Amino acid sequence: MPSHRSITFRAALAVTLAVSLTGCARRSDLVQRTIQLSGPEAVDCGDVRLEDDATAALACVKRELLTGRPFRVVLDVHGIDSRIAQALVRSPSGQLVQLRFDSDRMGGQVFFPYPAMWESECKTISLDDREGRGLQTFSCDQPAV
């Protein structure tokens, strides 16, 4: 018969796993939103995780910014105490949208994370190397009014 401590530990482990999986699933909401905004004919420039090389995705973004075609890209960004991702989309109507995802905007909550996603329409976008190691991020230069 399992001890009381064993049952408590297993229950805590199950809750932690469930919460962790929920946090991961929310990043997929960001990816799905980029697909919805960019449309079925959009160029998919990639979904780049932190450990992945972003060179091809960024080249694609730069190319598509010049062509005017719809596109989408998702990039993970270093977070201090949570998972951060950002995305850039050009819709079929030409609208540029920057999206951001934070797995826990309250910072590192283990049992009750507070994920959030934001969207900003932009007139222009620039690429910044704020990470200092070649991992670029997007900046909304002129928010749409």
Secondary structure by P-SEA (a helix, b strand, c coil): cccaaaaaaaaaaaaaaaaaaaaaaaaaaaaaaaaaaacccccccccccccccaaaaaaaaaaaaaacccbbbbbbcccccbbbbbbccccccbbbbbbbbbcccccccccccccbbbbbbbcbbbbbccccccbbbbbcccccc
